[in-house]
Amino acid sequence: FQDMEETITGISDQRETLHGTMRLVAGMTVCLYVFPALLAEMRRVFPSLDLKITVGGIERSVAMLRSGAADLGLVTLPVKAADLASQPVLEEELLLITYPTHPLAQKRTIRPADLHQQPFILFEAGSVTRRLVDQFCAQEGIELDIVMETENVEIIKAMVHSGIGISIIPWQAAAADVAAHELFCSRIEGHPLWRQTGWLYPKMNRLPRPVSEAIRVFEEIRTRFENEARAPKDY
């Protein structure tokens, strides 16, 4: 009977116009480079749906999803939370960024040893992206001179552009600046760096329709994001 009721409810949902409020939470990079296109498509397909967005790091995202203050998150994975379900959807390449006149900007590929004691502006400690960088440095025995930590990728780029230090950020956040010759990107020899982005939502027997529709719409335009998340082969 429960299966039958869920099937009937699902059919009824598909016939009804999607309305109400959809509350999403994501980090700064997703809000800057993924959400604009995704939310524009959501508004086009579901004009009666009211979309509310919150920018938050992983701790805030998890807290909002657990409390019911958010319905769906798009965050960097993995996330250890037994009461939340995750669904990977995107792999983003992380590259070293420098200002164009930096000595390392003369190289397309950087040796790990070249980074020793370089001044770095990094994502805050505790973030998944920062853990990836820290793991890489520990593996190579590299000591970084961390001059600043922030979750705001635009601040990171501004500091790098000003010559304060260098950084490691997702390609899609740097692509426009590289094209404008304001930043320079390099890969680290022998160490491709990738981070995984995915949906995060409370575990339940049946997803609310706004949540399932947001996931479906993303899948329809997913190729666009995949192309933007990977740097060209000549980087």
Beta strands, then each sheet from edge to edge (+ up, - down):
strand 1: 20-26
strand 2: 49-55
strand 3: 72-77
strand 4: 84-98
strand 5: 109-110
strand 6: 119-122
strand 7: 145-149
strand 8: 167-170
strand 9: 184-188
strand 10: 193-202
sheet 1: 2+ 1+ 3+ 10- 4+ 8-
sheet 2: 2+ 1+ 3+ 10- 4+ 9- 5-
sheet 3: 6+ 7+
end
